[in-house]
Amino acid sequence: DSEWLTTHFAFEAIHDNVLKLDILGHVDPTAIRMLQNLTGINPKDIPMNDEKVIAQFNGDTLIDNEKLTSAGLPEFGTQVARKMLVDTNPTTFADLTKISGLAHGTDVFFGNIRDLILNGDCNIVNCIGCRDDIMISLMEYGLEPLTSFKIMEAVRKGKGLTEAEEQLMIEHKVPEWFIIACKKIKYLFPKAHAVAYCMMSVRIAWFKMYYPLEYYATYFTWRSDAYDIEAMVGGLDTIKKRYFEIVNKVNNNEKTSVKENALLTFYEIAIEMYQRGYSFSNINLEKSLDVEFAVDKENNQIIPPFKVCDG
């Protein structure tokens, strides 16, 4: 009964004659640009080996007696990613690259590499994280470059190993755990992609460490999908109360709304911000912007924009 008619084509019928663009939207470059505008710091000048910054990824940096962790950092802020960080305890940028690869692969970490690390068979430095690790490792064990490449390509596509390939690896004294891991992998991430993600994350982590007000203003502008202006103005106790109301619902297997799920992350980052000694101001008719949070250094606050008001 609709006025519109929709025609459906089988994908195979248009694959060779219609141009299809797979465009991946990313908020990180926008966030980094905002941080550059607020601080005047060129993100390309940020080092990738600042120990205090890297320490955020294993949660052992203490600020005002509170742990500053990877919460709110792209790629490493989700509950699953943070569990991986606890299991692997990264200390270098190279470790983060491995973890990024592990997180984006299929059947790579859970039920595979994680078990091997916990058993002591391998560690975060020598495990398989990205597809490149397979080729480089096999060449180091003495396999020919082309053979190493072909094995890498088969494994990263989830095709496993042939009997001949496995025998060749055994002859070159490739460890048993390495062969076991290769057989289980269904998809492996490219290292260059993982490095690009990690560079973004470390840059943002650097701002989180050294320019906290600007970081939180940027986070709440671009990363939050829901806001609670009453809790923001109510302060830390109000935010904690509402946060634990939703946490308790989740723990009791009660149904939570889409907005409640979005607010869970919002409250968590807000709690961290308050514990570091910063806070939200109320909406300010003179200083609030339309969509971006503004920085008030004089009062150690960020000023919410008008978009946080419902409706």
ZADRENLO-753792 format. One record per residue (C-alpha): x, y, z; residue in one letter. Coordinates in steps of 0.2 Angstrom, whole numbers, always signed. Example, Ala and Ser with C-alpha at 12.3 -4.5 7.8 and 13.67 -1.06 7.14 Angstrom:
% ZADRENLO-753792
+62;-22;+39;a
+68;-5;+36;s
END
This chain:
% ZADRENLO-753792
+0;+0;+0;d
+15;+11;+1;s
+18;+26;-12;e
+36;+20;-14;w
+41;+5;-24;l
+57;-3;-19;t
+66;-15;-31;t
+78;-28;-24;h
+92;-35;-34;f
+102;-51;-31;a
+120;-45;-26;f
+128;-56;-39;e
+118;-47;-53;a
+125;-30;-49;i
+142;-35;-42;h
+152;-32;-58;d
+143;-17;-65;n
+138;-6;-50;v
+151;+4;-41;l
+150;+0;-22;k
+160;+11;-9;l
+162;+3;+8;d
+165;+19;+18;i
+170;+17;+36;l
+165;+32;+47;g
+177;+36;+61;h
+174;+49;+75;v
+193;+49;+81;d
+200;+61;+68;p
+186;+73;+72;t
+189;+71;+91;a
+208;+74;+88;i
+205;+89;+78;r
+194;+96;+92;m
+208;+92;+105;l
+221;+101;+94;q
+209;+116;+93;n
+207;+117;+112;l
+225;+114;+116;t
+235;+121;+102;g
+245;+104;+102;i
+249;+96;+86;n
+244;+78;+88;p
+258;+72;+76;k
+270;+78;+89;d
+263;+67;+103;i
+276;+52;+107;p
+270;+34;+106;m
+281;+29;+120;n
+276;+40;+135;d
+276;+27;+150;e
+263;+37;+160;k
+251;+37;+145;v
+254;+18;+140;i
+251;+14;+159;a
+233;+19;+156;q
+230;+4;+146;f
+234;-7;+161;n
+226;+4;+173;g
+240;+6;+185;d
+242;+25;+184;t
+236;+33;+200;l
+229;+51;+200;i
+222;+58;+216;d
+222;+40;+223;n
+210;+34;+209;e
+215;+23;+194;k
+216;+31;+177;l
+211;+17;+165;t
+208;+15;+147;s
+189;+19;+149;a
+184;+32;+136;g
+199;+28;+125;l
+194;+22;+107;p
+196;+4;+103;e
+202;+0;+121;f
+187;+7;+131;g
+174;-7;+130;t
+172;-20;+143;q
+178;-34;+132;v
+194;-24;+127;a
+198;-19;+145;r
+196;-38;+150;k
+209;-41;+137;m
+221;-28;+144;l
+220;-36;+161;v
+224;-53;+154;d
+239;-46;+144;t
+246;-32;+154;n
+253;-21;+140;p
+268;-10;+143;t
+273;-4;+126;t
+265;+2;+110;f
+270;-14;+101;a
+259;-23;+114;d
+245;-12;+111;l
+246;-16;+92;t
+245;-35;+96;k
+230;-32;+107;i
+221;-22;+94;s
+224;-36;+81;g
+218;-49;+94;l
+202;-39;+97;a
+198;-37;+79;h
+201;-55;+74;g
+189;-70;+74;t
+193;-85;+85;d
+210;-77;+89;v
+210;-72;+107;f
+196;-80;+117;f
+197;-99;+116;g
+214;-98;+108;n
+228;-85;+111;i
+221;-81;+128;r
+222;-99;+134;d
+240;-101;+127;l
+246;-85;+136;i
+237;-90;+153;l
+246;-107;+151;n
+263;-99;+149;g
+265;-106;+131;d
+267;-89;+124;c
+266;-70;+129;n
+260;-54;+122;i
+277;-51;+114;v
+278;-67;+104;n
+260;-72;+101;c
+250;-71;+85;i
+241;-54;+85;g
+240;-49;+67;c
+242;-58;+51;r
+260;-51;+48;d
+265;-60;+64;d
+263;-77;+55;i
+274;-73;+40;m
+288;-64;+50;i
+288;-78;+63;s
+289;-92;+50;l
+303;-83;+40;m
+313;-82;+57;e
+311;-100;+59;y
+319;-103;+42;g
+304;-105;+30;l
+305;-97;+13;e
+296;-80;+12;p
+284;-85;-2;l
+279;-101;+8;t
+277;-90;+24;s
+266;-78;+14;f
+255;-92;+8;k
+253;-100;+25;i
+249;-82;+32;m
+236;-79;+19;e
+227;-96;+21;a
+227;-94;+40;v
+220;-76;+40;r
+206;-81;+29;k
+202;-96;+41;g
+208;-110;+30;k
+220;-117;+42;g
+235;-127;+38;l
+237;-142;+25;t
+246;-157;+31;e
+261;-153;+21;a
+262;-135;+28;e
+260;-142;+46;e
+274;-155;+43;q
+285;-141;+36;l
+283;-130;+51;m
+287;-145;+63;i
+303;-148;+53;e
+308;-130;+55;h
+305;-132;+74;k
+290;-120;+75;v
+282;-122;+92;p
+267;-133;+94;e
+257;-119;+102;w
+260;-108;+86;f
+253;-122;+75;i
+238;-125;+86;i
+234;-106;+86;a
+235;-106;+67;c
+222;-120;+65;k
+209;-111;+76;k
+210;-94;+68;i
+195;-89;+57;k
+201;-71;+53;y
+216;-60;+56;l
+218;-41;+56;f
+232;-33;+46;p
+246;-25;+57;k
+245;-8;+48;a
+227;-6;+52;h
+230;-10;+70;a
+245;+2;+71;v
+234;+16;+64;a
+220;+13;+77;y
+233;+12;+91;c
+241;+29;+86;m
+224;+37;+87;m
+221;+29;+104;s
+238;+34;+111;v
+236;+52;+105;r
+219;+53;+114;i
+226;+44;+130;a
+240;+58;+130;w
+227;+72;+130;f
+217;+62;+144;k
+233;+62;+154;m
+240;+80;+152;y
+225;+90;+146;y
+210;+82;+156;p
+197;+96;+154;l
+200;+97;+135;e
+199;+78;+134;y
+182;+76;+144;y
+175;+91;+134;a
+179;+82;+118;t
+174;+65;+124;y
+157;+71;+130;f
+155;+80;+113;t
+159;+66;+101;w
+157;+50;+111;r
+142;+51;+121;s
+125;+46;+114;d
+115;+51;+129;a
+115;+64;+142;y
+108;+67;+160;d
+109;+85;+163;i
+101;+83;+181;e
+114;+71;+186;a
+128;+82;+178;m
+123;+97;+189;v
+119;+86;+204;g
+137;+81;+206;g
+146;+65;+209;l
+134;+57;+222;d
+119;+59;+210;t
+129;+52;+195;i
+135;+37;+206;k
+117;+33;+212;k
+110;+33;+194;r
+125;+23;+188;y
+123;+9;+201;f
+104;+9;+198;e
+107;+3;+180;i
+122;-8;+185;v
+110;-17;+197;n
+97;-19;+183;k
+110;-27;+172;v
+117;-38;+186;n
+99;-44;+190;n
+96;-48;+172;n
+82;-35;+171;e
+78;-27;+154;k
+87;-10;+151;t
+82;+3;+138;s
+94;+9;+124;v
+96;+25;+133;k
+100;+17;+149;e
+114;+7;+140;n
+121;+23;+133;a
+120;+32;+149;l
+130;+18;+158;l
+146;+23;+148;t
+142;+42;+151;f
+140;+40;+170;y
+156;+29;+171;e
+167;+43;+162;i
+158;+57;+172;a
+162;+48;+188;i
+181;+46;+183;e
+181;+65;+178;m
+174;+70;+195;y
+186;+59;+205;q
+200;+68;+196;r
+194;+84;+203;g
+184;+91;+188;y
+165;+94;+186;s
+151;+99;+175;f
+144;+117;+176;s
+126;+120;+173;n
+120;+126;+156;i
+126;+144;+154;n
+116;+156;+143;l
+132;+166;+140;e
+145;+152;+138;k
+136;+136;+132;s
+139;+132;+114;l
+126;+123;+103;d
+133;+105;+102;v
+151;+106;+109;e
+156;+106;+127;f
+166;+121;+132;a
+181;+122;+144;v
+181;+133;+159;d
+199;+132;+166;k
+196;+145;+180;e
+183;+134;+188;n
+190;+117;+183;n
+174;+113;+174;q
+167;+109;+157;i
+151;+118;+151;i
+137;+108;+143;p
+131;+113;+126;p
+112;+116;+123;f
+111;+99;+114;k
+111;+90;+131;v
+94;+96;+135;c
+80;+83;+130;d
+69;+90;+116;g
END
